[in-house]
């Protein structure tokens, strides 16, 4: 809790996918190219996946694999930004609201900067927050590891959420909760 009584929590998300020649590349809900995309059950948007896991972690919920299993045909080829909107609704239904998200995409190519603003806008819209609350950068590993060898892309995100409609158990004084 903060001094003003707000309950704030932080979550960390990570995702990585290898390249697949026959798939479109989608990052942050933005289609960057039609070929040499990422392998995965949904659209394999590593950025949206990392943001979802950060939000879910901050709210103390299961990861995206639990909520959108790759055994469910409904999620085959799914638009990850739509899944992000569903995650945000899940959080809001439980009393949480996203405060801000910060993310980094790790790859040798494509360059993130030219499409950065479009990605920020898509993510912000899906979460129902202002674009100024979404930080995004791209970086490389200077040729090291699987991203450095050009085998795939990784993304990491951190999210801050605030409890705006606390469940009854959090509102009641501890003494009342202990008597139950």
Helices and strands as residue ranges (DSSP letters): E 7-20, E 25-27, E 30-33, E 37-38, H 46-58, H 64-67, G 73-75, H 80-93, E 96-106, G 113-115, H 116-127, G 131-133, E 134-139, H 145-148, E 152-163, H 168-171, H 174-179
